[in-house]
């Protein structure tokens, strides 16, 4: 539970000199197909709407919960970067642009993180403070 009794299930958070990253990790046996606005799964030859929540929406909601929790603790103006990470790189296909970065392999994930600008606020001491706020009940 976080903040206003919002229940969330964050797969991974990274805190470091480049800021905060919230990740939704997918390791499922079916394939995802994304367009700019829709999420579907590929089952055999059929494309069906995502039966679960679109992972882009999941990661966005989790990032907003983290941001709200930080703001409530007096750490204003911190925006969490967000990405959906696929454990099976062959499981993702998309057309058009997406509002959340979709990571299809370790190298892409590494490149995504390293391409972000350093945030001068995120000293080791500040990162520790952020971590304590996120882990607090």
C-alpha positions in Angstrom: 0.0 0.0 0.0 1.2 3.5 -0.7 0.0 7.0 0.1 -3.8 7.1 -0.2 -4.2 3.3 0.2 -3.4 2.7 -3.5 -2.3 -0.9 -4.0 0.5 -1.3 -6.4 2.9 -4.0 -7.5 6.1 -2.5 -8.8 8.4 -4.9 -10.5 11.6 -2.8 -10.2 12.8 0.6 -9.2 16.3 1.9 -9.9 17.5 5.0 -8.0 20.8 6.6 -9.1 22.5 9.7 -10.6 20.1 9.7 -13.5 17.0 9.8 -11.3 14.3 7.3 -10.6 13.3 4.5 -13.0 10.2 2.5 -12.5 10.0 -0.8 -14.5 7.2 -3.2 -15.4 8.7 -6.5 -16.3 6.9 -9.0 -18.5 8.0 -12.6 -18.8 4.9 -14.3 -20.3 4.6 -17.1 -22.8 2.5 -15.1 -25.3 3.5 -12.2 -27.5 2.5 -8.6 -27.1 1.5 -6.4 -30.0 1.3 -2.6 -29.4 0.0 0.3 -31.4 0.2 3.9 -30.3 -3.0 3.4 -28.3 -3.8 -0.3 -28.0 -2.3 -3.4 -26.5 -3.1 -6.8 -27.7 -1.7 -10.3 -27.3 -1.0 -12.7 -30.1 -2.5 -16.2 -29.5 -1.7 -18.5 -32.4 -2.8 -16.6 -35.4 -5.3 -14.3 -33.5 -4.7 -10.9 -32.0 -6.8 -10.3 -28.9 -7.1 -7.2 -26.7 -4.9 -7.5 -23.6 -7.0 -9.3 -21.0 -4.8 -7.8 -18.3 -4.1 -4.2 -18.0 -1.9 -2.7 -20.7 1.7 -2.8 -19.2 2.3 0.8 -20.3 -0.7 1.8 -18.1 0.6 -0.4 -15.3 4.1 1.2 -15.3 2.6 4.8 -15.6 0.3 4.2 -12.6 3.1 2.8 -10.5 5.4 5.7 -11.4 2.6 8.2 -10.5 2.2 6.5 -7.1 6.0 6.8 -6.5 6.0 10.4 -7.5 3.0 11.2 -5.2 4.6 9.4 -2.3 7.8 11.4 -2.8 5.8 14.7 -3.0 3.8 13.8 0.1 7.2 13.4 1.9 8.4 16.9 0.8 10.4 15.7 -2.2 8.7 17.8 -4.9 9.3 17.9 -8.6 10.7 14.4 -9.0 9.5 12.7 -12.2 10.0 8.9 -12.4 11.2 7.6 -15.8 9.3 4.5 -16.8 9.8 1.5 -19.1 8.3 -1.8 -19.8 10.9 -4.5 -19.9 10.3 -7.8 -21.8 12.3 -10.8 -20.6 11.6 -12.5 -24.0 12.8 -10.1 -26.7 11.0 -11.9 -29.4 7.7 -11.4 -27.5 7.2 -7.7 -28.5 6.0 -6.1 -31.7 4.7 -2.6 -32.1 3.6 -0.1 -34.7 3.7 3.6 -34.1 5.1 5.5 -31.2 4.5 4.6 -27.6 4.2 6.8 -24.6 6.4 4.5 -22.5 9.8 3.1 -23.5 9.5 -0.6 -24.4 12.7 -2.5 -23.8 13.3 -5.7 -25.7 16.8 -6.7 -24.6 19.5 -6.0 -22.0 21.5 -3.8 -24.3 18.5 -1.6 -25.1 17.8 -1.3 -21.4 21.4 -0.3 -20.7 21.4 2.2 -23.5 18.0 3.7 -22.3 19.4 4.3 -18.8 22.8 5.6 -19.9 21.2 8.0 -22.4 19.3 9.8 -19.7 20.8 13.0 -18.3 22.3 13.0 -14.9 20.1 14.8 -12.3 22.4 16.9 -10.0 19.9 16.4 -7.1 20.6 12.7 -7.1 23.7 12.6 -4.9 24.3 9.3 -3.0 22.8 10.9 0.1 19.7 12.1 -1.8 19.3 8.6 -3.4 19.3 7.1 0.1 16.7 9.5 1.2 14.5 8.7 -1.8 14.9 5.0 -1.1 13.8 5.4 2.5 10.7 7.3 1.5 9.8 4.7 -1.2 10.3 1.8 1.2 8.5 3.5 4.1 4.8 2.6 4.9 
